[in-house]
Amino acid sequence: MKKLKLYLFSTVLFLICTRIGLRIFLPDTFYVPDESTWSRLTQWIYSGGDNTKLEGFDLTPYFGSQAFVLPSVWQMELLNITSLEAVRNTSFLYGIGGITVMAVMIFRLRLNKNSNDDNQAKTRLFLPVSILLIYGLVPSHALWATLGLRDSAAEFFVMLVCLAIQHSFQRENKRLISSIVILLGILGLSASRAQVAWILCFLLVLTSILSFKLKPRRIEFSVLGLVAFPLCLLISNVPSKSLEYEFLIQQDEKQILVKVENNKVFSIESKGLVLKKVDNKLTIAPKVTKSPSANSTIDESNADNPGNSMENFKAEEVSSEDISQLVSEIEAASNVGTLSGNSTPETTVKVTEKQVREPAITENVTAPLARLENISKERDVKRVYADGVIQEIACPVSTETTIGYLFCEIYRLPYSMTTFLFRPFVFESSTSQEFKYSSIENIFWFFLFVLLLIILLSRKWRPRNYDMPVILFLTLFTPPASLTEGNFGTAVRHKSVTLWAILFLLLSVSSQYEFQTRRRLFSKNKSTS
């Protein structure tokens, strides 16, 4: 174990030095368009901008990227650096964290336990060190983990959660620490990439169901998944905006206060004035108090149609457009002259605006379903200004209905997964230099996935408890990720998040085969003796 620890530590130092060199030689301009987005958002938050909006976005990308943006803002404040340098430093640090977590996960497999033969020990050290080097040196993965992109943050938190699950399976006396790390890791992931955090919440519940002979952990994992899900939704979703306007209309000592919330009138406070509708047009008039006597004064303006008085119809019947039109008419009259055809005293209008932001619980709960209904829109957004656009195959049925839409997405899934995992192919005509490099690297990815698939389908291999969450992550992450890709650039970047899981499973399977071989040899020697 000491040799393994030393070799892994040395490999981590080597990979850190390699990443430092890559970070230093990056150009001072945006390498990919997404770097501009995160750099601009970081600069916006650093300058005190409203985190609920960003120019060019319908919904701000801040919520769902706080774990990436906030450390970048802190660097700008402490180090006085540019936003591009800050986001690249943050991505670099998360990438180093991923390398460290990968090394710990490899060490936890205890590959050379109870080994006394130096030659055998060296042989068993070769594979874990090679796996760690592959993880840190795959070109696309190393590049995306150094550029100013949030993918490195998302990958780090995914690996951290799976490491905590592995620790919980292996260490009986420190499960509380593992549970805390799992919860914090999922919350950090929801502040990095919300959709993947939802997947991990579901993963915990499935792990609790599929874990064998570990009943206490079943309850723990289920509770953690169910508790983390609503917290993730609150962290990653943009708070709802409640816009409140108050229109205060005054005539001398008389006034009327109309409160509007989200373009709906919800309160009217009258003091000497009332609102009326004449020919579906809103206007104001003096309020006349009716006397019970026969000779009481009657509001002549309402004598023909008393139902037009604001006192006789609900506030919901008045729209904010009616109020705005009335205010505009008063302002156009310069506070004197005629208003709606009537001579009025001096009239003034005071408009105050109050913006209230609060989490919309009902909207947040349905957020995953909303994402499901907007898969095609995500693809279209990713195709804008992209060089390597992924063409969408036609669907044989109409997508106007929900059932038809879901059928088309399932129909496209095989093509989308093939594109996500293995394209661009080397024989495809390249649209850019990056496209050409990606097609060459995909030969390695194809070999890796085929090898993993052969091993997983082998009857000799039996998944262990800490293999289950890694398998579930690949199973749950790959289909939705493949359906949302619109260009090869983002597809390559998102696919690199699965690299650690593939390598971990390969190493876990090899260690199991090694253990079975050693056990057979031991049994054979024992029977011979």
N, C-alpha and C positions, 0 to 999 in steps of 0.2 A: 504493500500500500504506500509506503514511503517513496518508492521509486515512481509509482504512478503519479503521486502528488507532485513530485519534483518535475517530472516531464510535462505534466499539464500546466504547471505554473510557468515553466520556461516557454511553453508554446503560447500561453496567454500574453506574456511580455513581448514575444516576437510579433504577435498579431497586433498588439497595441502600437508598437513602433511602426508597423506597416501602415496602419490607419492614420497615424500622425503624419507620415510622409505623404499619403494620399490627400489628407486634409490641407497640408501646406501647399501642394502643387495645384490645387483647384483654382480655376480662374476667378477673378474678382467680379465677374458678371454672372448673370443667371445662367446656369447650365441647362436647366429644364424650366418650362413655363411655370410649373407648380411652385418652384422656389420663389417666384415673384409674388404669388398669392400669400404664402406664409410670411415672407419678409414684409409685405405691405400691411398685413394684419398685425404683425408684431409692432411695426412702426406706429400704426393707428392706436393700439392699446397703450403704447409707451407715451404717446402724445396726449393721452386723456380722452380718446374718442369713445363714443358710445359702443359698448360691446354687443349691442343687439342689432347693429346694422354696419354694413361695409359696402361701399360703392361698388356696383357691379354684381351684387348678390341679392337674390330675393330673401334668403335667410342667411344670417350671418354664419360664417364657418367657425366662429370663436367657440361656441358651445359644441363640444366634441373634440376640441383641440387644446383645451386649457393646459393639459399636462405638457404640451409642447410649446405653446405660446408664452405662458407665464415665466418659465425658466429663461426663455429668450429675452423677455422684457427685463427681468432682474439683471441679466448680463449687461444689457444696454445701460442700466442705471449704475451698476457697480464699475464696469470696465470702460464705459464711454466708447463703445464700438458700434458699428453699423448694424442694422437689422439683419442684413444678409449674413454677416459674420456670426451674429448671435444665433440665428436658426441653425446654421451649420455646426456651430459648437454644440448646441443642444442635441442635434441628431448624432453627432460624433460620440457624445457621452452615453447616449442611450445604446449606440452600437457597441461600445466597450462593455456596457452592462450586459448586453446580450451574449457577448463572448464569455464573460465571466460566469454567467448563469449556465451556459452550455458546458463549460468546464466542470462546474459543480455537479450537473446532472450526469455527466460521464463518470465522474469520480464516485457518485452514489451507486453506480452499477456494480462496483467492487469486482472488476474483471479478473484481477490476479490474486484474489484472496486464497490463502492457504497454499501459495506456490513457493516452493523452496528451490526449484531448479532455475538457475540464472538464465539458461538458454530459453526455457519456456517463458520465463518472466519477460524477457526482451521481446519474444514473439507476441505475447499478450499486450505489451505496451505499444506495439506498432499500430494496431487498429484504432484504439481510442485517440491517440495523438493524430493519426491521419484524418479521422473524422472531424476533430476540432480544427485542423488546418483547412480542410475542405470547406467547413462552415465559414471560416474567416476570410478565405481567399477566393471564393467564387466571384468572378468580376462584377456581375450585375448586383449581387447581394452586397458586396463591399462598397460599391459606388452609391447605391441607394441608402445605405446606412451611414454615409458621410455627407451627402448633400442635405440641404435644408428642407427635409421632408419629414412628415410625422410618422411615416411607416416604421422607422426604427423604434420610436416610442411604443407603438402598438405591439410590435414583435417582442420587445423587452417585457412588457406586462403579461403577454400571453405565456411566455416562457417562465416568468416568475410564478404565475399561478400554477402551471403544470409542475414546476419544481416543488412547490409547497404541497401539492397533492401527492407527489412521489414521496416527499418527506413524511407526510401523514401516514402513508401505507407502511413505511419502513421503521418509523420511530413511534412506539406506543406511548411513551411518556411525555412527548412534546407536541401533542396534537393541538393544543390550544394556540400555540405559536403559529402552527401551520394554518389554522383556521383564520387567524387575524391577518396573516400574509395573503391568504386567498381572497379575503374580502377587500383588503386594501388594493391588491393587485387588480381586481375586477373594477373597482372604482377608478383606479388610475387608467385602466384601459378604456372605460367609458368616457374619460376626459382626453382620450387619444383617438379612438375610433369606435364610435358607439355601437355600430352593427356587430363588430367582433365581440364586444362585451356582452351583448344579448346572447350570442352563440355560446359563450362560456357559461352563462347562467343556465342555459339549457343543458350544456355539457355536464355541469355538476349534478343536476337531477338525474340524467341518464347514467352517470358514473355510479351514483348511489344505488340505482336499480341493478346495474350489471356487475357490481362488486360482489365477489364471492366470499362467504364466511367472515364478513366484516360488518355485522349488523350495526354496531355503534356509529361507524362512519357513514352508513347509509342515512341515518338521521341527520348527522352533521352536514353532509354535502347537500342534502335536500333543503335544509333550513338556510344554508349559505346561499344557494341558488335562488330561493324564493325571496330572501331578504335583499339580496344584491340587485335583483331585477328592477324593482321600483326606484331604488336609489340611483341606479344607472340612468333611468329615464329622466329623473329630476336633474341630474348633472348634465346630461348631454343634449337635452331639448331646450330650444329657445323659449324663455318665459313669455307668456302671453302678454300682449300689450292692451291695457285698458285705457282708452283715451277719453278723458272727461273734459267737456267744455261747459262753461257757465256764461249764459247770455243775460246780462243785467240791463234791462230796458227801463229808462226813467223818463217821466214827464213831471217836471216840477217836484212835488213831494211824493208823487205816486210812482210805483215801480212794480216790475214783475221779473222774477228770477227763474230762468229756464235752465235745467241741467240736462246735458246730453252725454250719454255714455255709449261708445261704439256705434255712433250714428243713430242712436235711439233715445228719444226723450223719456226720461224716467222720473222726473220731478219738476213740478211747477209751483212756485211760491208767489202768491199774488198779494199785493198791497195797494189797492186802489185801481189796478188795471186788470183787464182780462184779455184773453186771446179769443178771436173769432175767426171763423172761416166764411168768407164771402166768395161764392163762385170758385170753391176749392182753392182760395187764396187766403193765406193767413194775414191777419191784421190785428191791431190792438185797439181797445176802446176803454173808456172809463168804466169802472165797476160801480153799478148802482144797486144799493141795498133795498130790497123790497120791504115795504111796510105792511103789516097785517091789516091796516085800515083800508077802507074802500077808496079813500082819496089818496092812496100812496102813490109815490112816484114810480113810473115804469120806464125801464130802459127801452126807449123808442127804437134804438138800433136793433133790438132783439124782439120787438113786438110781433113782427111778422113771422119770424122763425126763431123762437126762443131756444131751440135745440142747437143753434150755432155757437152759443156761449161756451167758453172753455170749461165752465163749471158743469156743463152737461155732457161732455164727451171725454173719453179717457186720454191720458197723456200719450199712450201708445199710438193713438190715431194721428199724432203730429210727428212728422219726420224731421230729421236734422236739416234736410234740404229746405223745408218750409221755414224753419227758424233762420237759416242762413240767408234765404231770399228776403225775409222780413228785415234782417239786419242790414243787408245791402241796400234795401230800399230806404231805410231810415238814414243811412250814411250818405246816400246819393241826394237825399233831400236837404243835406247840410243842416240837419237838426231843426229846420224851420220849413214853413210852407205846407205843402199837401202831402199826405200820407194815405195811400190807397183811396185817393179821391176825397179825403176829408181834411179839413183844416185842423191842425193839431198844435198844441203848445210846443215849446222847445223840448225836443226829444233827444236824449243821449243814449248811447249804447256802449257798454263795457264788456269785452269778451276776455275771459281768462281761460287758460288751457292748463290742465293738470294730467300728467301721464303717470299711470300706475302700472308697474310690472310685477307679475306674480306667476308662479308656476301653474299651468293649466293641467290639473291632474287627469281629467278625462281625456284631453288631447294627448297627453304623454302616454297613457296606457295603450292607446290605439296607434302609437307611433310605428311599431313594427309592421302593422297591417298597412299603414300608409306607405311605408317604404316598399312593401311588396307590390302595391298598386302602381308605384312609380319606377319600376325597374326599367321600362323602355325609355322613360325620360332621362334616367341616369346615363343610359347608353348614348342618347342623343347629345347630352351635355359634354360627355367625354370625347365625342367626335369633332367638336368645334375646334378649329385651328390645329387639328392633329395631323401628323404626317402619315402614320401607319394606321389608317382607319380600318376597323373590323367590320366588314359588311354583314348585314343581318339577313338571314335566310327568310324567305317568304313563308307565311303560315297558311295552311289550307282552309282555315275557318276564320270567321270574323272575330275581331277583338273588341267589339262594341259591348258585349256582355262580360260580366266578371268570369263566368265559367269558360267562355271562349278565350278570354285573355290568359287565364291560368293554363288552359290546354296548350296555347301557343308557346308559353314559356317552358312548359314541360317538353313540348315537341322540339324546341330549340336546344334543350339541355345537352344532348350528346355532342352536337356541333360546338356549343359554347365551351364545354369542358375540354374537348380536344384542342380548341383554339387557345384556351387559357393555359393548358399544361404544356403543349408541344409546339405551338406556332410562335413565331414564324419559322417555316421550314427552310432548309438551306436551298432548295430549288425554287423558292419564291423570289420574284424580282424585288430587289431591295429598294425602299423609298428613301433611305438615309443610311449613314454610316453605322448608327446605333442599331438599325434594323438588321444590317448584315452581321454585326457582332452577336446580336441576340440569337440569330438563326444558327450560328456556329455553336453557341453555348447550349442551345436547346438539344443538341445531340447528347450532351451530358445529362440533361434533365430527363430525356427519353429513356436512357439507359437506367437512370436512378429509379424512375417510376416503375419500369418494367421489372427490375430486380426486386423492388419492394413488393410488387403485386404477386410475383412468383412465390416469394417467401411467405407472404400473408396467407396465400391459398394452400400452402404446404400443410399436409396433415401432421407432420412431425412437430410443427410449432404450436405451442399453446400460449395465448396471451396472458401475461401476468397482470396483477391489479394495476400497477403503475404504468403499464402499456395502454390500458383502456382509455384514459383521457386523451392521450396523444392520437390514438386511432380515431376517436370520436371527433377530435379537432379537425383532422384531415377530412373526415366524412362530412361534417357539418359546415366547414368553411368553404370547401372547393366549389360545390354547386352554386350557392348564391353569389360568390365572388365571380365565377365565370359568367353568370348571366348579366352582371352589371358592367362588364368591360366593353368599352367602345373604341379603344385604340390599343395598339401593342405596347406602347410605352408604359401605361398604367398597369396593363396585364402582367408584364415582366416584373414590375415593382411589387405588385400584390402577390404574385406567385412566390417571390423570394421569402415571404413570411412563412411559407410551409417548409423551407429548407431544413430548419432545425428539427422539425418533427420527423421528416423522412430519415435523416441521418440518425436520430435517436432510436428509431425503430430498427434500423439496420444493425446498429450496435447492440441493442437489446436482444435481437434475434440471434446474432452471432455469439453473444455470451451464453445464451441458453443452449445453443448447439454445442458450444465448448464444454459446458457443464455436463450435458448428456454424454458426450464422448468420454470425458474423464470418469464419469460414473460407470460406463460400460467397461472401460479399461480396468478400473478398480475391481469391479465384480469378476472380470475374467481372471485377473491376477490372483484374486482371493480363492476362486474355485480351483485354479491350477495348483496353488500352494497347498 
